[in-house]
Amino acid sequence: MKYLRLIKYPGAKTSLLHDIFRVVKAAQPSVIVDVFGGSGLVSLNTAGIQVVYNDIDPILVNMFRMIQQHPEQIMRKLKSLLERATIPGGIGHDKKFPGTGMAREAKALRKRGGKGNPGSRDDIPSDPLELALRTLYRFNTSFGGLGNTYATRKEKASASYLRKTVFDLPEMSRRIRSWKIENMDFRDLIKKYDSADSFFYLDPPYPGKQWYNVNFLDVDFRDLATLIHGLKANYLLNVDWDVPLFLEIFGKPSFVKVYENANGRSETATKHYRRKSFYTDVIPGGKNQH
Ligand SMILES: C[S@@+](CC[C@H](N)C(=O)[O-])C[C@H]1O[C@@H](n2cnc3c(N)ncnc32)[C@H](O)[C@@H]1O
């Protein structure tokens, strides 16, 4: 099945989407709240339901807000970046400087916006549109982490990733146009949107990993568990199966699924398979449990 994706993001849930939407379909909510929205993968692939996208990282939130407010400008600028890039075999390939295009564009963008990680607080261009463009570019052409590894030898792959993003951007921006976009801590967001016709999709950061600009401590997982117990809304939480802390905090999962690792660079790099625990108050394929 083909899904819309805007950026490469650590911990994006592509292989879980089928199971996530099975539960959402069973719950039949009017509103889906993507509490830890990240790359927006779940929000982008939700159709026919009001979406609330949230993330605590203002860099991601700015990117979605700019696409919402200035889709044409973003499209034009991203297209021109792709065209100016001298990718071997790609549009605008400059035979005199083979293989330098994407790296050169990245360098230019970096110069305009400062250096370092796209999410780091000391690295924020004052123009939100420029920042959004840079975030999009970096998260499309990097190889993992927070978009801070630049394309060099793998420029061709980067270019085709970016080209697909540009191709799908009109459809994605059409969807993003109707989102409500929030930039809140999950505790406040859940209190704000908890109602019987809402559905919370919960994909928190991984314990002990510093993948994001804001990561989770044990106390955050405990707060999440407390909030879940008092919800009026339906919810689905997914976490890694092999973390004892989760059994202690959330108890026995509603169901567990095994997924093949798409490549050696994914979440559990040394393993071919990974197990995910799902917690939900919705019975897949049946009525919800409220
Ligand atoms: C596992 S990622 C989500 C990935 C997302 N589901 C996707 O498919 O791209 C977790 C996200 O939670 C965000 N986050 C961390 N702490 C948060 C908090 N206290 N409240 C809301 N979001 C938070 C991080 O910025 C990160 O983007």
The ligand as an SDF file (V2000), in Angstrom:
LIG
                    3D

 27 29  0  0  0  0  0  0  0  0999 V2000
    8.3060    8.6690   17.9310 C   0  0  0  0  0  0  0  0  0  0  0  0
    8.2250   10.3470   17.4180 S   0  0  0  0  0  0  0  0  0  0  0  0
    6.7210   10.4310   16.5610 C   0  0  0  0  0  0  0  0  0  0  0  0
    6.8540    9.9080   15.1840 C   0  0  0  0  0  0  0  0  0  0  0  0
    5.5850   10.0720   14.3480 C   0  0  0  0  0  0  0  0  0  0  0  0
    4.5180    9.2110   14.8080 N   0  0  0  0  0  0  0  0  0  0  0  0
    5.8870    9.8140   12.8920 C   0  0  0  0  0  0  0  0  0  0  0  0
    5.3520    8.8240   12.3200 O   0  0  0  0  0  0  0  0  0  0  0  0
    6.6610   10.5710   12.3160 O   0  0  0  0  0  0  0  0  0  0  0  0
    7.9010   11.2150   18.9100 C   0  0  0  0  0  0  0  0  0  0  0  0
    7.6500   12.7270   18.7710 C   0  0  0  0  0  0  0  0  0  0  0  0
    7.2450   13.2380   20.0600 O   0  0  0  0  0  0  0  0  0  0  0  0
    7.6580   14.5890   20.1510 C   0  0  0  0  0  0  0  0  0  0  0  0
    7.6360   14.9500   21.5970 N   0  0  0  0  0  0  0  0  0  0  0  0
    8.6060   14.7580   22.5320 C   0  0  0  0  0  0  0  0  0  0  0  0
    8.1890   15.1730   23.7450 N   0  0  0  0  0  0  0  0  0  0  0  0
    6.9270   15.6380   23.5950 C   0  0  0  0  0  0  0  0  0  0  0  0
    5.9620   16.1940   24.4770 C   0  0  0  0  0  0  0  0  0  0  0  0
    6.2540   16.3600   25.7860 N   0  0  0  0  0  0  0  0  0  0  0  0
    4.7620   16.5620   24.0000 N   0  0  0  0  0  0  0  0  0  0  0  0
    4.4780   16.4340   22.6570 C   0  0  0  0  0  0  0  0  0  0  0  0
    5.3590   15.9120   21.7560 N   0  0  0  0  0  0  0  0  0  0  0  0
    6.5570   15.5130   22.2060 C   0  0  0  0  0  0  0  0  0  0  0  0
    9.0360   14.5940   19.5060 C   0  0  0  0  0  0  0  0  0  0  0  0
    9.3850   15.8970   19.0500 O   0  0  0  0  0  0  0  0  0  0  0  0
    8.8570   13.5680   18.3690 C   0  0  0  0  0  0  0  0  0  0  0  0
    8.5810   14.2140   17.1440 O   0  0  0  0  0  0  0  0  0  0  0  0
  1  2  1  0
  2  3  1  0
  2 10  1  0
  3  4  1  0
  4  5  1  0
  5  6  1  0
  5  7  1  0
  7  8  2  0
  7  9  1  0
 10 11  1  0
 11 12  1  0
 11 26  1  0
 12 13  1  0
 13 14  1  0
 13 24  1  0
 14 15  1  0
 14 23  1  0
 15 16  2  0
 16 17  1  0
 17 18  1  0
 17 23  2  0
 18 19  1  0
 18 20  2  0
 20 21  1  0
 21 22  2  0
 22 23  1  0
 24 25  1  0
 24 26  1  0
 26 27  1  0
M  CHG  2   2   1   9  -1
M  END
$$$$
